[in-house]
Amino acid sequence: MKTFIWERLPKITTHWHPEGGLVVIAESLERAQELIDVDGVVLTEPDLIYACEAVEERTFIFGDTGCCY
């Protein structure tokens, strides 16, 4: 498994500030794209990729809180 990290990704949330960070644990970048169930989000090259020993796929979205929260 690999950990893919995007520091800032447009349209990852539907909040007023739709950009944010994203972490996906998956076998490949293609599988990471499949796991992201957000309309209009196409994953670009990740900012960081790490090998990991995770046994389960996971996604973590860190929305930009901006001025609204």
N, C-alpha and C positions, 0 to 999 in steps of 0.2 A: 504494500500500500504506500501511497504518497500523500503528503499534505501540500495542498496548493493554496497559496495566499495571495489575495488581491488587496492592495491597500485602499484603493478607491475605484469603485465600479459604478458606472451610471445605471440608473433605472433598476437597482437591486431592491428598492422598496417603493411603496406607493405613498410614502409620506411627502410632506411639503418639500423636504430635502431628499430627493430620491436616490442619491448616491450613498455609498457606504462601503465598508470593508466586507470581505468574504473569505471564509476558510472552508475548504472542502477536503475531506479525506476520501480518496477513491483510488482505484487501480491505475487510471489514466486520465488525461485531460478530457478525452472524449466522454468517458463515464462521468466525470465531474459535470460536464455540460448537461448530461441526461438527468442528473440529480437536482439541478437548479430548476425549480418549477416556477419561474417568474417570467411573465410575458415580456418579450422584447429584449431579454438579457442574452447577449452572446458573449461568451467568455473570451477575453483577449489573452495574450501571453501573461501568465502569472508573474507577480513581482518576486515571489520566492517559491521554491519547491524543496521539500524535505522528504527524505525517506522516513517511514515510521513503522512501528510494529502493531498498529491498530488492526483489529480483526473485523471491524464493522465500518461500513461507510457512514459518513456524517456530514452535515452542512451546518455552518454557523454564519449568520448574517449579522453584521454590526452596522446598523443604520446610522447615518449622520444625524446627530441630534440638533445640529445647527442652533438656531435661536428659539426653537419651538417647544423644547421639553424641559 
